[in-house]
Amino acid sequence: MKVFRCGDVVPGCERDFLGADRDDIVRQVAAHAALDHGLPSVDDDLARLVAENIRDV
Ligand SMILES: [Zn+2]
């Protein structure tokens, strides 16, 4: 499994996302970013930022 902690890129956010792979996590983060951070879409920069901060668990 892999984990992404939103707080690594958005200070103060406490959400963690567990997923089987990068695409799974990016999909979850996209929904969270839209709902909780007001970001309508995940562009390449954000997708890369997420990818760089995904860790194996
Ligand atoms: Zn967040």
N, CA, C, O and the ligand as a Tripos MOL2 file, in Angstrom:
@<TRIPOS>MOLECULE
protein
  229   227    58     0     0
PROTEIN
NO_CHARGES

@<TRIPOS>ATOM
      1 N           0.8360   -1.2060    0.0000 N.3       1 MET1
      2 CA          0.0000    0.0000    0.0000 C.3       1 MET1
      3 C           0.8710    1.2560    0.0000 C.2       1 MET1
      4 O           2.0340    1.2490    0.4040 O.2       1 MET1
      5 N           0.2500    2.3210   -0.4700 N.am      2 LYS2
      6 CA          0.9410    3.6040   -0.4800 C.3       2 LYS2
      7 C           0.0920    4.6300    0.2750 C.2       2 LYS2
      8 O          -1.1290    4.5050    0.3690 O.2       2 LYS2
      9 N           0.7690    5.6370    0.8060 N.am      3 VAL3
     10 CA          0.0550    6.6620    1.5610 C.3       3 VAL3
     11 C           0.5180    8.0480    1.1090 C.2       3 VAL3
     12 O           1.6870    8.2720    0.7930 O.2       3 VAL3
     13 N          -0.4390    8.9550    1.0930 N.am      4 PHE4
     14 CA         -0.1320   10.3620    0.8370 C.3       4 PHE4
     15 C          -0.7550   11.1760    1.9650 C.2       4 PHE4
     16 O          -1.9400   11.0410    2.2680 O.2       4 PHE4
     17 N           0.0640   12.0200    2.5770 N.am      5 ARG5
     18 CA         -0.4440   12.9060    3.6300 C.3       5 ARG5
     19 C          -0.6090   14.2970    3.0330 C.2       5 ARG5
     20 O           0.3600   14.9340    2.6200 O.2       5 ARG5
     21 N          -1.8400   14.7470    2.9970 N.am      6 CYS6
     22 CA         -2.1120   16.0450    2.3800 C.3       6 CYS6
     23 C          -1.3300   17.1530    3.0820 C.2       6 CYS6
     24 O          -0.9230   18.1280    2.4500 O.2       6 CYS6
     25 N          -1.1220   17.0000    4.3890 N.am      7 GLY7
     26 CA         -0.3900   18.0060    5.1420 C.3       7 GLY7
     27 C           1.0360   18.2210    4.6630 C.2       7 GLY7
     28 O           1.6470   19.2440    4.9700 O.2       7 GLY7
     29 N           1.5740   17.2590    3.9100 N.am      8 ASP8
     30 CA          2.9200   17.4440    3.3710 C.3       8 ASP8
     31 C           2.9650   18.5430    2.3210 C.2       8 ASP8
     32 O           4.0140   19.1440    2.0890 O.2       8 ASP8
     33 N           1.8250   18.8070    1.6870 N.am      9 VAL9
     34 CA          1.8120   19.8500    0.6570 C.3       9 VAL9
     35 C           0.8480   20.9820    0.9990 C.2       9 VAL9
     36 O           0.9700   22.0860    0.4680 O.2       9 VAL9
     37 N          -0.1070   20.7090    1.8830 N.am     10 VAL10
     38 CA         -1.0320   21.7520    2.3380 C.3      10 VAL10
     39 C          -0.9180   21.8360    3.8520 C.2      10 VAL10
     40 O          -1.5800   21.0810    4.5650 O.2      10 VAL10
     41 N          -0.0790   22.7510    4.3550 N.am     11 PRO11
     42 CA          0.1220   22.8370    5.8070 C.3      11 PRO11
     43 C          -1.2100   22.9610    6.5470 C.2      11 PRO11
     44 O          -2.0660   23.7730    6.1940 O.2      11 PRO11
     45 N          -1.3590   22.1360    7.5820 N.am     12 GLY12
     46 CA         -2.5650   22.2040    8.3890 C.3      12 GLY12
     47 C          -3.6150   21.1850    8.0220 C.2      12 GLY12
     48 O          -4.5100   20.9120    8.8210 O.2      12 GLY12
     49 N          -3.5330   20.6130    6.8350 N.am     13 CYS13
     50 CA         -4.5110   19.5980    6.4510 C.3      13 CYS13
     51 C          -4.0960   18.2670    7.0640 C.2      13 CYS13
     52 O          -2.9280   17.8820    7.0060 O.2      13 CYS13
     53 N          -5.0630   17.5710    7.6520 N.am     14 GLU14
     54 CA         -4.7420   16.3480    8.3750 C.3      14 GLU14
     55 C          -5.1930   15.0910    7.6560 C.2      14 GLU14
     56 O          -5.1220   13.9990    8.2190 O.2      14 GLU14
     57 N          -5.6510   15.2260    6.4340 N.am     15 ARG15
     58 CA         -6.1520   14.0570    5.7140 C.3      15 ARG15
     59 C          -5.0230   13.1800    5.1990 C.2      15 ARG15
     60 O          -4.0230   13.6670    4.6720 O.2      15 ARG15
     61 N          -5.2050   11.8680    5.3650 N.am     16 ASP16
     62 CA         -4.2840   10.8830    4.7880 C.3      16 ASP16
     63 C          -5.0560   10.0650    3.7650 C.2      16 ASP16
     64 O          -6.2570    9.8430    3.9130 O.2      16 ASP16
     65 N          -4.3610    9.6190    2.7290 N.am     17 PHE17
     66 CA         -4.9890    8.8060    1.6920 C.3      17 PHE17
     67 C          -4.1810    7.5480    1.4860 C.2      17 PHE17
     68 O          -2.9840    7.5960    1.2060 O.2      17 PHE17
     69 N          -4.8540    6.4140    1.6290 N.am     18 LEU18
     70 CA         -4.2230    5.1240    1.3900 C.3      18 LEU18
     71 C          -4.7040    4.5900    0.0570 C.2      18 LEU18
     72 O          -5.8870    4.6820   -0.2710 O.2      18 LEU18
     73 N          -3.7800    4.0320   -0.7100 N.am     19 GLY19
     74 CA         -4.2020    3.4880   -1.9890 C.3      19 GLY19
     75 C          -3.2820    2.3870   -2.4470 C.2      19 GLY19
     76 O          -2.1720    2.2240   -1.9390 O.2      19 GLY19
     77 N          -3.7640    1.6290   -3.4230 N.am     20 ALA20
     78 CA         -2.9790    0.5150   -3.9560 C.3      20 ALA20
     79 C          -1.8410    1.0270   -4.8310 C.2      20 ALA20
     80 O          -0.7650    0.4310   -4.8860 O.2      20 ALA20
     81 N          -2.0950    2.1340   -5.5100 N.am     21 ASP21
     82 CA         -1.0620    2.6740   -6.3820 C.3      21 ASP21
     83 C          -1.2650    4.1820   -6.5320 C.2      21 ASP21
     84 O          -2.1930    4.7680   -5.9750 O.2      21 ASP21
     85 N          -0.3730    4.7760   -7.2950 N.am     22 ARG22
     86 CA         -0.3820    6.2120   -7.4440 C.3      22 ARG22
     87 C          -1.6980    6.7280   -8.0180 C.2      22 ARG22
     88 O          -2.2420    7.7160   -7.5250 O.2      22 ARG22
     89 N          -2.2120    6.0710   -9.0510 N.am     23 ASP23
     90 CA         -3.4500    6.5370   -9.6700 C.3      23 ASP23
     91 C          -4.6120    6.5230   -8.6820 C.2      23 ASP23
     92 O          -5.4470    7.4280   -8.6650 O.2      23 ASP23
     93 N          -4.6460    5.4850   -7.8690 N.am     24 ASP24
     94 CA         -5.6980    5.3620   -6.8650 C.3      24 ASP24
     95 C          -5.6480    6.5560   -5.9160 C.2      24 ASP24
     96 O          -6.6780    7.1520   -5.6030 O.2      24 ASP24
     97 N          -4.4520    6.9000   -5.4630 N.am     25 ILE25
     98 CA         -4.3080    8.0110   -4.5220 C.3      25 ILE25
     99 C          -4.6160    9.3400   -5.1990 C.2      25 ILE25
    100 O          -5.3080   10.1820   -4.6250 O.2      25 ILE25
    101 N          -4.1120    9.5350   -6.4080 N.am     26 VAL26
    102 CA         -4.3660   10.8000   -7.1010 C.3      26 VAL26
    103 C          -5.8660   11.0200   -7.2860 C.2      26 VAL26
    104 O          -6.3580   12.1440   -7.1840 O.2      26 VAL26
    105 N          -6.5860    9.9270   -7.5610 N.am     27 ARG27
    106 CA         -8.0390   10.0300   -7.7280 C.3      27 ARG27
    107 C          -8.7050   10.4940   -6.4220 C.2      27 ARG27
    108 O          -9.5820   11.3580   -6.4380 O.2      27 ARG27
    109 N          -8.2890    9.9230   -5.3180 N.am     28 GLN28
    110 CA         -8.8620   10.3160   -4.0230 C.3      28 GLN28
    111 C          -8.5020   11.7560   -3.6770 C.2      28 GLN28
    112 O          -9.3340   12.5120   -3.1760 O.2      28 GLN28
    113 N          -7.2440   12.1260   -3.9510 N.am     29 VAL29
    114 CA         -6.7990   13.4760   -3.6330 C.3      29 VAL29
    115 C          -7.5310   14.5010   -4.4970 C.2      29 VAL29
    116 O          -7.8270   15.6040   -4.0380 O.2      29 VAL29
    117 N          -7.8200   14.1410   -5.7370 N.am     30 ALA30
    118 CA         -8.5380   15.0600   -6.6220 C.3      30 ALA30
    119 C          -9.8980   15.4080   -6.0290 C.2      30 ALA30
    120 O         -10.3000   16.5720   -6.0270 O.2      30 ALA30
    121 N         -10.6070   14.3950   -5.5250 N.am     31 ALA31
    122 CA        -11.9220   14.6340   -4.9350 C.3      31 ALA31
    123 C         -11.7920   15.4850   -3.6740 C.2      31 ALA31
    124 O         -12.5830   16.4020   -3.4490 O.2      31 ALA31
    125 N         -10.7930   15.1740   -2.8600 N.am     32 HIS32
    126 CA        -10.5540   15.9280   -1.6260 C.3      32 HIS32
    127 C         -10.1520   17.3750   -1.9380 C.2      32 HIS32
    128 O         -10.6170   18.3050   -1.2800 O.2      32 HIS32
    129 N          -9.3020   17.5580   -2.9270 N.am     33 ALA33
    130 CA         -8.8440   18.9060   -3.2820 C.3      33 ALA33
    131 C         -10.0130   19.7730   -3.7440 C.2      33 ALA33
    132 O         -10.0860   20.9590   -3.4230 O.2      33 ALA33
    133 N         -10.9210   19.1660   -4.5010 N.am     34 ALA34
    134 CA        -12.0780   19.9150   -4.9850 C.3      34 ALA34
    135 C         -13.0060   20.2870   -3.8330 C.2      34 ALA34
    136 O         -13.4670   21.4240   -3.7300 O.2      34 ALA34
    137 N         -13.2750   19.2970   -2.9600 N.am     35 LEU35
    138 CA        -14.2310   19.5130   -1.8720 C.3      35 LEU35
    139 C         -13.6790   20.4070   -0.7740 C.2      35 LEU35
    140 O         -14.3600   21.3210   -0.3100 O.2      35 LEU35
    141 N         -12.4440   20.1410   -0.3590 N.am     36 ASP36
    142 CA        -11.9230   20.7680    0.8550 C.3      36 ASP36
    143 C         -10.9300   21.8930    0.5990 C.2      36 ASP36
    144 O         -10.6750   22.7120    1.4820 O.2      36 ASP36
    145 N         -10.3670   21.9360   -0.6100 N.am     37 HIS37
    146 CA         -9.3840   22.9760   -0.8810 C.3      37 HIS37
    147 C          -9.8010   23.8880   -2.0300 C.2      37 HIS37
    148 O          -9.0560   24.7930   -2.4090 O.2      37 HIS37
    149 N         -10.9930   23.6530   -2.5860 N.am     38 GLY38
    150 CA        -11.4950   24.5390   -3.6210 C.3      38 GLY38
    151 C         -10.7240   24.4910   -4.9250 C.2      38 GLY38
    152 O         -10.7500   25.4420   -5.7070 O.2      38 GLY38
    153 N         -10.0340   23.3740   -5.1570 N.am     39 LEU39
    154 CA         -9.3010   23.2220   -6.4200 C.3      39 LEU39
    155 C         -10.1650   22.4140   -7.3850 C.2      39 LEU39
    156 O         -10.4100   21.2320   -7.1440 O.2      39 LEU39
    157 N         -10.6230   23.0200   -8.4540 N.am     40 PRO40
    158 CA        -11.5720   22.3510   -9.3420 C.3      40 PRO40
    159 C         -10.9870   21.1620  -10.0900 C.2      40 PRO40
    160 O         -11.7190   20.2460  -10.4650 O.2      40 PRO40
    161 N          -9.6850   21.1640  -10.3090 N.am     41 SER41
    162 CA         -9.1030   20.0440  -11.0430 C.3      41 SER41
    163 C          -7.6550   19.8670  -10.6260 C.2      41 SER41
    164 O          -7.0200   20.7880  -10.1110 O.2      41 SER41
    165 N          -7.1450   18.6650  -10.8600 N.am     42 VAL42
    166 CA         -5.7420   18.3750  -10.5620 C.3      42 VAL42
    167 C          -4.9460   18.5490  -11.8440 C.2      42 VAL42
    168 O          -5.1060   17.7780  -12.7890 O.2      42 VAL42
    169 N          -4.0970   19.5520  -11.8770 N.am     43 ASP43
    170 CA         -3.2750   19.7330  -13.0700 C.3      43 ASP43
    171 C          -1.9750   18.9490  -12.9350 C.2      43 ASP43
    172 O          -1.7540   18.2680  -11.9340 O.2      43 ASP43
    173 N          -1.1300   19.0460  -13.9360 N.am     44 ASP44
    174 CA          0.0980   18.2500  -13.9360 C.3      44 ASP44
    175 C           0.9910   18.5670  -12.7450 C.2      44 ASP44
    176 O           1.5980   17.6690  -12.1610 O.2      44 ASP44
    177 N           1.0710   19.8440  -12.3880 N.am     45 ASP45
    178 CA          1.9310   20.2290  -11.2700 C.3      45 ASP45
    179 C           1.4670   19.5940   -9.9700 C.2      45 ASP45
    180 O           2.2740   19.0840   -9.1930 O.2      45 ASP45
    181 N           0.1570   19.6290   -9.7410 N.am     46 LEU46
    182 CA         -0.3650   19.0550   -8.4990 C.3      46 LEU46
    183 C          -0.2030   17.5340   -8.5100 C.2      46 LEU46
    184 O           0.1520   16.9350   -7.4950 O.2      46 LEU46
    185 N          -0.4630   16.9200   -9.6520 N.am     47 ALA47
    186 CA         -0.3010   15.4680   -9.7460 C.3      47 ALA47
    187 C           1.1430   15.0780   -9.4550 C.2      47 ALA47
    188 O           1.3950   14.0660   -8.8010 O.2      47 ALA47
    189 N           2.0830   15.8720   -9.9350 N.am     48 ARG48
    190 CA          3.5010   15.5800   -9.6880 C.3      48 ARG48
    191 C           3.8340   15.7720   -8.2070 C.2      48 ARG48
    192 O           4.5560   14.9710   -7.6130 O.2      48 ARG48
    193 N           3.3030   16.8340   -7.6250 N.am     49 LEU49
    194 CA          3.5360   17.1020   -6.2120 C.3      49 LEU49
    195 C           3.0120   15.9410   -5.3570 C.2      49 LEU49
    196 O           3.6690   15.5070   -4.4100 O.2      49 LEU49
    197 N           1.8430   15.4600   -5.7010 N.am     50 VAL50
    198 CA          1.2820   14.3130   -4.9790 C.3      50 VAL50
    199 C           2.1910   13.0940   -5.1600 C.2      50 VAL50
    200 O           2.5310   12.4090   -4.1950 O.2      50 VAL50
    201 N           2.5740   12.8400   -6.4070 N.am     51 ALA51
    202 CA          3.4010   11.6670   -6.6990 C.3      51 ALA51
    203 C           4.7060   11.7080   -5.9140 C.2      51 ALA51
    204 O           5.1680   10.6820   -5.4150 O.2      51 ALA51
    205 N           5.2980   12.8890   -5.8050 N.am     52 GLU52
    206 CA          6.5820   13.0190   -5.1210 C.3      52 GLU52
    207 C           6.4520   12.7870   -3.6220 C.2      52 GLU52
    208 O           7.4400   12.4830   -2.9530 O.2      52 GLU52
    209 N           5.2590   12.9260   -3.0970 N.am     53 ASN53
    210 CA          5.0680   12.8020   -1.6460 C.3      53 ASN53
    211 C           4.3760   11.5160   -1.2310 C.2      53 ASN53
    212 O           4.0530   11.3330   -0.0570 O.2      53 ASN53
    213 N           4.1490   10.6310   -2.1790 N.am     54 ILE54
    214 CA          3.5770    9.3220   -1.8520 C.3      54 ILE54
    215 C           4.6650    8.4510   -1.2420 C.2      54 ILE54
    216 O           5.7870    8.3990   -1.7460 O.2      54 ILE54
    217 N           4.3250    7.7680   -0.1550 N.am     55 ARG55
    218 CA          5.2780    6.8730    0.5090 C.3      55 ARG55
    219 C           4.7110    5.4630    0.5700 C.2      55 ARG55
    220 O           3.4980    5.2540    0.5900 O.2      55 ARG55
    221 N           5.6210    4.5130    0.5980 N.am     56 ASP56
    222 CA          5.1980    3.1140    0.7610 C.3      56 ASP56
    223 C           4.9150    2.8420    2.2340 C.2      56 ASP56
    224 O           5.6390    3.3040    3.1150 O.2      56 ASP56
    225 N           3.8540    2.0870    2.4840 N.am     57 VAL57
    226 CA          3.5510    1.6860    3.8620 C.3      57 VAL57
    227 C           3.3420    0.1770    3.8990 C.2      57 VAL57
    228 O           3.0750   -0.3830    4.9610 O.2      57 VAL57
    229 ZN         -6.0600   18.4000    2.1870 Zn       58 ZN58
@<TRIPOS>BOND
     1     1     2 1
     2     2     3 1
     3     3     4 2
     4     3     5 am
     5     5     6 1
     6     6     7 1
     7     7     8 2
     8     7     9 am
     9     9    10 1
    10    10    11 1
    11    11    12 2
    12    11    13 am
    13    13    14 1
    14    14    15 1
    15    15    16 2
    16    15    17 am
    17    17    18 1
    18    18    19 1
    19    19    20 2
    20    19    21 am
    21    21    22 1
    22    22    23 1
    23    23    24 2
    24    23    25 am
    25    25    26 1
    26    26    27 1
    27    27    28 2
    28    27    29 am
    29    29    30 1
    30    30    31 1
    31    31    32 2
    32    31    33 am
    33    33    34 1
    34    34    35 1
    35    35    36 2
    36    35    37 am
    37    37    38 1
    38    38    39 1
    39    39    40 2
    40    39    41 am
    41    41    42 1
    42    42    43 1
    43    43    44 2
    44    43    45 am
    45    45    46 1
    46    46    47 1
    47    47    48 2
    48    47    49 am
    49    49    50 1
    50    50    51 1
    51    51    52 2
    52    51    53 am
    53    53    54 1
    54    54    55 1
    55    55    56 2
    56    55    57 am
    57    57    58 1
    58    58    59 1
    59    59    60 2
    60    59    61 am
    61    61    62 1
    62    62    63 1
    63    63    64 2
    64    63    65 am
    65    65    66 1
    66    66    67 1
    67    67    68 2
    68    67    69 am
    69    69    70 1
    70    70    71 1
    71    71    72 2
    72    71    73 am
    73    73    74 1
    74    74    75 1
    75    75    76 2
    76    75    77 am
    77    77    78 1
    78    78    79 1
    79    79    80 2
    80    79    81 am
    81    81    82 1
    82    82    83 1
    83    83    84 2
    84    83    85 am
    85    85    86 1
    86    86    87 1
    87    87    88 2
    88    87    89 am
    89    89    90 1
    90    90    91 1
    91    91    92 2
    92    91    93 am
    93    93    94 1
    94    94    95 1
    95    95    96 2
    96    95    97 am
    97    97    98 1
    98    98    99 1
    99    99   100 2
   100    99   101 am
   101   101   102 1
   102   102   103 1
   103   103   104 2
   104   103   105 am
   105   105   106 1
   106   106   107 1
   107   107   108 2
   108   107   109 am
   109   109   110 1
   110   110   111 1
   111   111   112 2
   112   111   113 am
   113   113   114 1
   114   114   115 1
   115   115   116 2
   116   115   117 am
   117   117   118 1
   118   118   119 1
   119   119   120 2
   120   119   121 am
   121   121   122 1
   122   122   123 1
   123   123   124 2
   124   123   125 am
   125   125   126 1
   126   126   127 1
   127   127   128 2
   128   127   129 am
   129   129   130 1
   130   130   131 1
   131   131   132 2
   132   131   133 am
   133   133   134 1
   134   134   135 1
   135   135   136 2
   136   135   137 am
   137   137   138 1
   138   138   139 1
   139   139   140 2
   140   139   141 am
   141   141   142 1
   142   142   143 1
   143   143   144 2
   144   143   145 am
   145   145   146 1
   146   146   147 1
   147   147   148 2
   148   147   149 am
   149   149   150 1
   150   150   151 1
   151   151   152 2
   152   151   153 am
   153   153   154 1
   154   154   155 1
   155   155   156 2
   156   155   157 am
   157   157   158 1
   158   158   159 1
   159   159   160 2
   160   159   161 am
   161   161   162 1
   162   162   163 1
   163   163   164 2
   164   163   165 am
   165   165   166 1
   166   166   167 1
   167   167   168 2
   168   167   169 am
   169   169   170 1
   170   170   171 1
   171   171   172 2
   172   171   173 am
   173   173   174 1
   174   174   175 1
   175   175   176 2
   176   175   177 am
   177   177   178 1
   178   178   179 1
   179   179   180 2
   180   179   181 am
   181   181   182 1
   182   182   183 1
   183   183   184 2
   184   183   185 am
   185   185   186 1
   186   186   187 1
   187   187   188 2
   188   187   189 am
   189   189   190 1
   190   190   191 1
   191   191   192 2
   192   191   193 am
   193   193   194 1
   194   194   195 1
   195   195   196 2
   196   195   197 am
   197   197   198 1
   198   198   199 1
   199   199   200 2
   200   199   201 am
   201   201   202 1
   202   202   203 1
   203   203   204 2
   204   203   205 am
   205   205   206 1
   206   206   207 1
   207   207   208 2
   208   207   209 am
   209   209   210 1
   210   210   211 1
   211   211   212 2
   212   211   213 am
   213   213   214 1
   214   214   215 1
   215   215   216 2
   216   215   217 am
   217   217   218 1
   218   218   219 1
   219   219   220 2
   220   219   221 am
   221   221   222 1
   222   222   223 1
   223   223   224 2
   224   223   225 am
   225   225   226 1
   226   226   227 1
   227   227   228 2
@<TRIPOS>SUBSTRUCTURE
     1 MET1         2 RESIDUE 1 A MET
     2 LYS2         6 RESIDUE 1 A LYS
     3 VAL3        10 RESIDUE 1 A VAL
     4 PHE4        14 RESIDUE 1 A PHE
     5 ARG5        18 RESIDUE 1 A ARG
     6 CYS6        22 RESIDUE 1 A CYS
     7 GLY7        26 RESIDUE 1 A GLY
     8 ASP8        30 RESIDUE 1 A ASP
     9 VAL9        34 RESIDUE 1 A VAL
    10 VAL10       38 RESIDUE 1 A VAL
    11 PRO11       42 RESIDUE 1 A PRO
    12 GLY12       46 RESIDUE 1 A GLY
    13 CYS13       50 RESIDUE 1 A CYS
    14 GLU14       54 RESIDUE 1 A GLU
    15 ARG15       58 RESIDUE 1 A ARG
    16 ASP16       62 RESIDUE 1 A ASP
    17 PHE17       66 RESIDUE 1 A PHE
    18 LEU18       70 RESIDUE 1 A LEU
    19 GLY19       74 RESIDUE 1 A GLY
    20 ALA20       78 RESIDUE 1 A ALA
    21 ASP21       82 RESIDUE 1 A ASP
    22 ARG22       86 RESIDUE 1 A ARG
    23 ASP23       90 RESIDUE 1 A ASP
    24 ASP24       94 RESIDUE 1 A ASP
    25 ILE25       98 RESIDUE 1 A ILE
    26 VAL26      102 RESIDUE 1 A VAL
    27 ARG27      106 RESIDUE 1 A ARG
    28 GLN28      110 RESIDUE 1 A GLN
    29 VAL29      114 RESIDUE 1 A VAL
    30 ALA30      118 RESIDUE 1 A ALA
    31 ALA31      122 RESIDUE 1 A ALA
    32 HIS32      126 RESIDUE 1 A HIS
    33 ALA33      130 RESIDUE 1 A ALA
    34 ALA34      134 RESIDUE 1 A ALA
    35 LEU35      138 RESIDUE 1 A LEU
    36 ASP36      142 RESIDUE 1 A ASP
    37 HIS37      146 RESIDUE 1 A HIS
    38 GLY38      150 RESIDUE 1 A GLY
    39 LEU39      154 RESIDUE 1 A LEU
    40 PRO40      158 RESIDUE 1 A PRO
    41 SER41      162 RESIDUE 1 A SER
    42 VAL42      166 RESIDUE 1 A VAL
    43 ASP43      170 RESIDUE 1 A ASP
    44 ASP44      174 RESIDUE 1 A ASP
    45 ASP45      178 RESIDUE 1 A ASP
    46 LEU46      182 RESIDUE 1 A LEU
    47 ALA47      186 RESIDUE 1 A ALA
    48 ARG48      190 RESIDUE 1 A ARG
    49 LEU49      194 RESIDUE 1 A LEU
    50 VAL50      198 RESIDUE 1 A VAL
    51 ALA51      202 RESIDUE 1 A ALA
    52 GLU52      206 RESIDUE 1 A GLU
    53 ASN53      210 RESIDUE 1 A ASN
    54 ILE54      214 RESIDUE 1 A ILE
    55 ARG55      218 RESIDUE 1 A ARG
    56 ASP56      222 RESIDUE 1 A ASP
    57 VAL57      226 RESIDUE 1 A VAL
    58 ZN58       229 GROUP 0 **** ****
